[in-house]
Amino acid sequence: MIDDEYFLAALRLASGHDPVPAYVSTAARQAFALRVPHAVTALPTGYTAARGVRGAEGPQLVRFVTEGLTFDLEVTIGDGLIDVAGQVSPPPGEGCHVDVRTPHLTLTRPVAGTGQFAATGLPPGWLSVVCHRPGHAPVQTRWVRVRP
C-alpha cells in the first residue's frame, strides 16, 4: 500500500508545484559550465601495466580512446593531492596543449613532441583531460573520479 505522504508528494512534483531546490539548480549550472563545445569524447578502455611492474598501491593507469587519438593517464595520489602523468598518442604535434580539469581547477600544460604532459597538485575527486590541437575539434576524456 502506498503511503499517503509519499503519494501526495509525488502528485505535487508531477503537477510542478514544488520548485527545484536551489542547490540542484546551482549544481546543474556548474556542470553545464564544464562542457567543451564541439568536443569529441574519448571513452575509457581497459589498460593494465605488465605484471610485477606496479604494486597494488601504485599509480592508477587509465586509457581513453577515440578514433585517431589515445590518452594514457597515470594518476598518483600523495599527501592528499593528485598528480597526473599522461601521454597523447599519436603525438599531436606543435601548438598542442592539454587542459587537466577538476570541477574547480584547470591546469593548462603544453604537450611535448613525444605526446607527454604532466600536472601535479590537483585536488582528489573528478578529473578530465582535454587535448587542443590546431585545426581539430578538442578531444576530451570522460570524467573519472579519483579517490585517495
Stockholm file with secondary structure:
# STOCKHOLM 1.0

chainA/1-148         MIDDEYFLAALRLASGHDPVPAYVSTAARQAFALRVPHAVTALPTGYTAARGVRGAEGPQLVRFVTEGLTFDLEVTIGDGLIDVAGQVSPPPGEGCHVDVRTPHLTLTRPVAGTGQFAATGLPPGWLSVVCHRPGHAPVQTRWVRVRP
#=GR chainA/1-148 SS CCCHHHHHHHHHHHHTCSCCCHHHHHHHHHHHHTCCTTCEEEEEECCCCCTTTSCTTSCEEEEEEETTEEEEEEEEEETTEEEEEEEEESCCCTTCEEEEECSSCEEEEECCTTSEEEEEEECSEEEEEEEECTTSCCEEECCEEECC
#=GC SS_cons         CCCHHHHHHHHHHHHTCSCCCHHHHHHHHHHHHTCCTTCEEEEEECCCCCTTTSCTTSCEEEEEEETTEEEEEEEEEETTEEEEEEEEESCCCTTCEEEEECSSCEEEEECCTTSEEEEEEECSEEEEEEEECTTSCCEEECCEEECC
//
